[in-house]
C-alpha cells in the first residue's frame, strides 16, 4: 500500500516517517518549496521538524497530482483548509485518512463530513490521539485511535501504518474520535491560561476534568460515544495537550495568561494553533445544540479580548456549586 501524505508540517512529516519506517515509498506533498527541496536533498524538514533524519524513501512534491497513484492518502493540513485542498485532488477511491483536528467554520461540519462532500468515493477514516510529532518521528512509544466505518479498511490501514512504537487501536466511531481531537485543542488553551497566570496544578487538573465533561456533553450531542471520548482520541489527547508547552494550543494559552493579546501571539507563529479557530465555531455549535460549555465560552472571551484574564478565571471559579456531572 503506497501512502501519500498531504501536508509538510511537523505532524505530516512525522506520519510520513512512520509510513516509511521499513523503506516503503511515501509521497509527501508540501506547499513550501524549501521544505520539498530539503526533504528530497537532505532528508530533513528543517522548517517544521528540525533534527530528525527522515527515511530516504520519502519523496516530497509540490504537485498534488503526484498523489494520484497512492493507495491511501493521509490529509494533514489545517482544518479550515482541508475542504479546499481535498477539492484540488484527483478523485480518490481508496482510503482517505483525516489527521486534522477541528470543526469547519462556515458549516460546523466535522472533517469527515467535509471530506465526504468533496471526495465522495473515498473511504474516510480518522487518525487521532495523544501525539507530539517530534516524539512520533523519533520512534518513541505512541498509541492512537484509527476510526473508520469500514472494518476491513481499518484493519488494512492499521497493518500498514502500525509499528512496534506506533500502536493503533481501531474504532468505528468516527464522530467521537473527531470531537475529542477538536475540543481538546480549545481546552488546552484554557489550561495554558492557568499556567501562564500561575494558578497552580490544582486549577489545571480541575480545568481538564471539567473540560472533559464539556467534551463529553458535546460529543454525545453530535452522535459520538462516551467510550470513544474517554479513550485515546478524547481524554488521552486532552491530558497530553493540556500538560506541555510542546502543545501549540497550550503555549498560546500561556501567552494569554501572561497578558499578551491573541493577535500578537498568533502573528509570531509559523504553525497553527487550531484551538483558536475552533473555539468560536465550537461555541456557536454548542449553543445551537443547547450544550453548556463554560470553559469554551471563557476561551472565546480571551481570544476576542472581550474580558480580562482575571475576570474570566474568577467567573469560572465562581460558578454555582452543584452535583458533579
C-alpha positions in Angstrom: 0.0 0.0 0.0 1.7 3.2 -1.2 0.9 6.1 1.1 0.5 9.7 0.2 0.6 12.5 2.8 -0.9 15.9 2.3 0.9 18.5 4.4 4.6 19.0 5.1 4.3 20.4 8.7 5.6 18.6 11.7 2.8 16.1 12.0 2.5 15.3 8.3 6.3 14.8 8.2 6.2 12.6 11.3 3.4 10.4 9.8 5.4 10.1 6.6 8.3 8.9 8.7 6.1 6.3 10.3 4.7 5.1 6.9 8.2 4.8 5.5 9.7 3.1 8.6 10.6 -0.1 6.7 11.7 1.6 3.5 8.2 1.8 1.9 7.8 4.6 -0.7 5.8 7.6 0.6 4.8 10.7 -1.3 4.7 13.8 0.8 3.0 16.9 -0.6 4.1 20.3 0.9 3.2 23.8 -0.1 6.6 25.2 0.9 9.3 24.9 -1.8 12.1 24.9 0.8 10.5 22.0 2.7 10.2 20.0 -0.5 13.8 20.7 -1.5 15.2 20.0 1.9 13.4 16.7 2.3 14.4 15.5 -1.2 18.1 16.5 -1.0 18.9 16.4 2.8 16.2 14.0 4.1 15.2 16.5 6.8 12.4 19.0 7.3 14.4 21.8 8.9 11.5 24.3 8.9 9.0 22.2 10.9 10.8 19.1 12.3 14.5 20.0 12.6 17.0 17.5 13.8 15.0 14.4 12.7 16.7 12.3 9.9 14.0 11.2 7.5 13.8 8.0 5.6 15.2 8.3 2.1 12.1 6.6 0.7 10.1 9.7 1.5 9.8 11.8 -1.7 8.4 15.3 -1.4 6.4 17.2 -4.1 4.7 20.5 -4.6 2.2 18.9 -7.0 -1.0 17.4 -5.6 -1.4 15.4 -8.8 1.6 13.3 -7.7 -0.6 11.7 -5.1 -2.8 10.2 -7.7 -1.0 6.9 -7.7 -1.2 6.4 -4.0 -3.3 3.6 -2.5 -4.2 5.6 0.6 -3.9 9.3 1.4 -3.3 10.9 4.8 -4.7 14.5 5.0 -2.6 16.5 7.5 -3.5 20.1 6.8 -5.1 22.8 9.0 -8.8 22.1 9.5 -10.0 25.3 7.9 -8.1 24.5 4.7 -9.0 20.8 4.4 -12.0 21.1 2.1 -10.2 23.3 -0.3 -7.1 21.1 -0.5 -9.2 17.9 -1.0 -11.2 19.6 -3.7 -8.0 20.1 -5.7 -7.0 16.4 -5.5 -7.8 13.9 -8.3 -10.9 11.9 -7.4 -9.9 9.4 -4.7 -11.4 5.9 -4.5 -9.3 4.4 -1.7 -8.9 5.2 2.0 -8.6 8.9 3.0 -7.3 9.3 6.5 -8.1 12.6 8.2 -5.5 13.8 10.6 -6.6 17.4 11.1 -8.4 18.3 14.3 -11.1 20.9 14.1 -14.6 22.0 13.0 -15.3 23.8 9.8 -16.1 27.5 10.5 -18.7 28.2 7.8 -20.6 24.9 8.1 -19.9 23.5 11.5 -19.0 20.3 9.7 -16.7 17.8 11.1 -13.7 17.0 8.9 -15.2 13.7 7.9 -18.4 15.4 6.8 -16.5 18.0 4.7 -14.3 15.3 3.2 -17.3 13.2 2.2 -18.7 16.1 0.3 -15.7 16.8 -1.9 -14.3 13.2 -2.1 -17.5 11.1 -2.1 -15.8 7.9 -3.5 -13.2 7.8 -0.8 -13.4 5.6 2.4 -13.0 8.2 5.1 -11.1 7.3 8.3 -9.8 9.4 11.2 -6.4 9.1 12.9 -6.3 10.8 16.3 -4.8 10.5 19.7 -2.1 11.9 22.1 0.7 12.6 19.8 3.6 15.1 19.7 5.1 15.0 16.2 8.7 15.1 17.3 8.3 12.1 19.6 6.5 10.1 16.9 9.2 10.9 14.3 11.9 9.8 16.8 10.1 6.4 17.3 9.1 7.0 20.9 6.1 4.9 22.1 2.8 6.2 20.9 -0.8 4.9 20.8 -3.6 6.3 18.6 -7.1 5.7 17.5 -8.0 4.8 13.9 -11.7 5.3 13.4 -13.4 4.1 10.2 -16.8 2.7 9.4 -15.3 0.0 7.2 -13.7 -2.6 9.4 -11.7 -4.1 6.6 -10.2 -0.8 5.6 -9.4 0.0 9.2 -7.6 -3.3 9.5 -5.6 -2.8 6.3 -4.6 0.7 7.4 -3.6 -0.5 10.9 -1.4 -3.2 9.4 0.2 -0.8 7.0 0.8 2.1 9.5 1.1 0.3 12.8 4.6 -0.1 14.2 6.1 -1.5 17.4 6.2 2.0 18.9 3.2 3.3 17.0 0.3 1.2 18.3 -3.1 1.6 16.5 -6.4 0.9 18.2 -9.4 0.5 15.9 -12.8 2.1 16.3 -15.9 2.6 14.2 -16.9 5.8 16.0 -15.6 8.4 13.5 -17.6 11.2 15.1 -16.4 10.5 18.6 -12.8 10.4 17.5 -13.2 13.7 15.7 -14.9 15.5 18.5 -12.2 14.6 21.0 -9.5 16.0 18.8 -11.3 19.2 18.0 -12.5 20.1 21.5 -9.3 19.2 23.3 -7.4 22.0 21.4 -9.7 24.6 22.9 -9.5 23.2 26.4 -5.7 23.2 26.1 -5.8 27.0 25.7 -7.7 27.3 28.9 -5.1 25.1 30.7 -2.3 27.2 29.3 -4.0 30.4 30.6 -4.0 28.8 34.1 -0.3 28.0 33.7 0.6 31.5 32.4 -1.3 33.1 35.2 0.4 31.0 37.8 -2.8 29.4 39.2 -1.2 26.1 40.0 -1.6 22.4 39.2 -4.8 22.0 41.1 -6.5 24.6 38.8 -5.2 22.9 35.7 -6.4 19.5 36.9 -9.9 21.0 37.6 -10.0 22.5 34.1 -9.0 19.2 32.5 -11.8 17.4 34.4 -14.5 20.0 33.8 -13.3 20.4 30.2 -13.6 16.7 29.7 -17.2 16.9 31.0 -17.9 19.6 28.3 -16.3 17.5 25.6 -18.4 14.5 26.6 -21.7 16.5 26.6 -20.9 18.0 23.2 -19.7 14.7 21.7 -22.8 12.9 22.8 -25.0 15.6 21.3 -23.3 15.2 18.0 -23.6 11.4 18.0 -20.3 10.3 19.4 -19.9 7.6 22.0 -18.8 8.1 25.6 -16.3 5.3 25.5 -14.6 6.9 22.5 -14.4 10.2 24.2 -12.9 8.5 27.3 -10.2 6.9 25.1 -7.0 7.9 23.3 -8.7 10.3 20.9 -10.5 12.1 23.7 -9.3 12.0 27.2 -5.8 10.8 26.2 -5.2 13.6 23.8 -6.7 16.1 26.2 -4.3 15.2 29.0 -1.3 15.4 26.7 -2.2 18.7 25.1 -3.1 20.3 28.4 0.2 19.4 30.0 3.1 20.6 27.9 4.4 23.6 26.1 5.1 21.3 23.1 1.4 21.9 22.5 0.8 24.9 20.3 -2.6 25.5 21.9 -1.3 25.2 25.5 1.5 27.6 24.6 -1.0 30.1 23.2 -2.9 29.9 26.4 0.3 30.6 28.4 0.8 33.7 26.5 -2.8 34.8 27.0 -2.4 34.1 30.7 0.6 36.4 30.8 -1.5 39.2 29.4 -0.3 39.1 25.7 -3.0 39.7 23.1 -4.1 36.8 21.0 -3.4 38.7 17.7 0.2 39.3 18.8 0.7 35.7 19.9 -0.7 34.3 16.7 1.2 36.7 14.4 4.5 35.3 15.7 3.7 31.7 14.9 4.9 29.6 12.0 2.5 26.8 12.9 -1.3 26.9 13.5 -2.9 26.7 17.0 -6.1 25.0 15.8 -7.9 25.7 19.0 -8.0 29.4 18.3 -10.0 28.8 15.1 -12.1 26.0 16.6 -13.2 27.9 19.7 -15.7 30.3 18.2 -17.1 27.6 15.9 -17.5 25.3 18.8 -19.2 27.9 21.0 -21.8 28.6 18.2 -22.4 25.0 17.6 -22.8 24.2 21.2 -25.3 27.0 21.7 -27.4 25.7 18.8 -27.3 22.2 20.4 -28.1 23.7 23.9 -24.9 22.2 25.3 -23.4 24.1 28.2 -19.6 24.7 27.6 -18.4 27.4 30.1 -14.7 26.7 29.6 -15.1 27.1 25.8 -17.0 30.3 26.4 -14.2 31.6 28.6 -11.5 30.8 26.0 -13.5 32.7 23.3 -13.8 35.7 25.5 -10.0 35.7 26.0 -9.2 35.2 22.3 -11.6 38.0 21.4 -10.2 40.3 24.1 -13.7 41.0 25.4 -12.7 40.1 29.0 -9.6 40.3 31.2 -7.9 37.0 32.2 -8.6 37.5 36.0 -12.3 38.3 35.4 -12.7 35.2 33.2 -10.9 32.8 35.6 -12.9 34.3 38.5 -16.2 33.8 36.7 -15.3 30.1 36.0 -14.3 29.5 39.6 -17.5 31.3 40.9 -20.0 29.2 39.0 -22.7 27.8 41.3 -21.7 24.7 43.2 -23.8 21.7 42.2 -23.6 17.9 41.8 -20.7 16.8 39.6 -21.6 15.6 36.1 
